[in-house]
Amino acid sequence: MGLPHRHLWLALALCAAGCASRPARPAGVQAGRRADEAEARTEAMSAELRQKQAALQQSFAELARAEAAAGLSGFSCAGATPASTPAPGLPRSGAPHLSFTFRQQAYQVPVNFSSPRSSGGWRIAPANCEVRPR
Amino acid sequence: MSPLPTRHVALSALLCVAVLGCALDPATRLRYAQQEQQRIAREMEGVDRQLQAQQAYLESLRNPGQAPRSFSMYYSPAALEQLASRLMPIRMPAREFHPQASGTIIIERLYDIRFVGPSKLTCKLFMRGENVGYTGSVPSSYAGQIRMFQQGVAAGVDVDLDVQLTLEGTTLGARAQATDTRLRANRGSRGESMLQSEMNKRALRASLLFDLNIPGSPLPPRHVVVTPNNLVVTYMQ
């Protein structure tokens, strides 16, 4: 494959020569430096984003253990409020907790709560969630 | 010049552009870098919000006695499956899946919901075609393949979905994308990948938007946290 390789090297040499022969004017050098700095900043931001995404993923696994320890798992639909600082006016049985439109039809998800029980520092009210057209 | 050397020269030129970067002038490189920074900054903002919500929830789980006045609503995968089941079956014109398809696609079931990441869930969907036809012109040599594909869609299609959740203000967005599509009969990778790609472009293009406000509640929705067990919506000042 002598011929193709010769062409390959020729093209590379032309490219390199083309780059090297560009005049290095002061304005061009300054613009090049600004571009280098911007690319370095982009790389730093990417690294920071990856690090934060990894932290999110790690906490995701921790949350399962923390919920289980607090008794906040193993139900279908439920409402919970801290026993020492309960939310005023909640839970509200019968009130829609989700509203959405799907294929031009509006829906609501009304929730009905049973009597709350205490677990850890929480008041947990098991609930029944339904979808109804609005 | 013979075709082989031409290809090599083109490849070399591409290499030159990619490796040496000499074809991109500094202004273009600067512009690309700034655009990329804006995209990362937007994504970072969402990740920061999620981290903040996750940490606040984790803290309240560990120290409920010091948790702020709040109310959290928990939806398990089973609860979401049950809610989805009330919308089934969903009948959609087949043209919403492919512009040259006729007939109806019926989504029968959405199941196996799993919370797999801080803002992501996966699920499976089963659908089937009813009187599905192709309205485009088909060369006679392909007619048999089209017929086989139609029969496959009629027998049923299993679809794996990735669903990305985003919170904008008090609205939770759920954007689904098909990641694997399998006909129950007459399997063929070309038809399956075409169906999946068209489905992602059309039927699954828009996010489903959920308003999280509880009418009459004094507390607005503040955080949404996905855990391996639950989708948790927290209401607080």
Interface residues (C-beta under 8 A of the other chain):
Chain A: L3 P4 H5 H7 L8 L10 A11 L12 C15 A16 G18 C19 R22 G28 A31 G32 R34 A35 A38 E39 R41 T42 M45 S46 E48 L49 K52 Q53 A55 L56 Q57 S59 F60 A61 E62 L63 A64 A66 E67 A68 A69 A70 L72 S73 G74 F75 S76 C77 A78 G79 A80 T81 P82 A83 S84 T85 P86 A87 P88 G89 L90 P91 R92 A95 P96 H97 L98 S99 F100 T101 F102 R103 Y107 V109 V111 G120 G121 W122 A127 C129 E130 V131
Chain B: S2 L4 P5 H8 V9 L11 S12 A13 L15 C16 L20 C22 D25 P26 A27 R29 L30 A33 Q34 E36 Q37 I40 A41 E43 M44 V47 D48 Q50 L51 Q54 Q55 Y57 L58 S60 L61 R62 N63 P64 G65 A67 P68 R69 S70 F71 S72 M73 Y74 Y75 S76 A78 A79 Q82 L83 R86 L87 I90 M92 G117 P118 L208 L209 F210 D211 L212 N213 I214 P215 G216 S217 P218 L219 V225 V226 T227 P228 N229 N230 V233 Y235 M236
